[in-house]
């Protein structure tokens, strides 16, 4: 009688030394010593019929409505963020039109901050004014919140993070300070 320590692999490629392998050209006489895999295993426990069921087999057998489905996809209803930017107050010698254009380019990121907050609180509304310090090369060196009636510190932090990346055109002389007010409300 042949003794096998390795086990049968039914889910992937065989690895020699870990799985039982018989070369196809070998004598099939060795297979009579292997366990019969078609017979159910004998042992204690369960007491069931041994029949496997899937989700489709449950319909009508467990007191349900008779048909089991997976449901349907429902689109999440989140109000849209409406963000309006008021005129920026500039302390310094920067071109007003160039500043307005840079802020307009950044409005999508500000709207994203508010949209995320509306998922948490659909009734969110208010005004945030941020103050940007811009050096002579147009890089934002610091961002602070001047006023916040929105009451959501996550939104203020999000806007500050995005505003820090904004790039303004170089100023004509010296650094500048820009105060930018944003008004938020939901579309619901």
Number of C-alpha atoms within 10 A of each C-alpha: 7 8 7 10 8 12 11 10 13 8 6 6 8 13 10 9 10 12 16 14 14 11 7 7 6 8 9 10 7 11 11 10 11 11 9 10 7 6 7 8 9 6 6 6 6 7 6 6 6 8 5 6 8 7 10 11 13 15 15 12 10 9 8 10 10 12 12 13 8 6 6 6 6 6 6 7 8 16 16 17 23 14 21 15 18 12 12 18 13 17 12 15 15 23 14 12 9 14 17 16 11 14 19 12 11 17 18 12 15 26 20 16 19 26 24 17 19 20 15 10 14 19 13 18 20 15 18 22 20 21 21 24 18 26 18 17 14 18 18 21 12 14 21 16 17 13 13 17 12 16 13 16 11 13 22 21 15 17 23 19 14 15 22 17 12 16 16 21 15 18 18 13 11 13 20 19 19 19 19 20 21 19 16 22 21 19 11 9
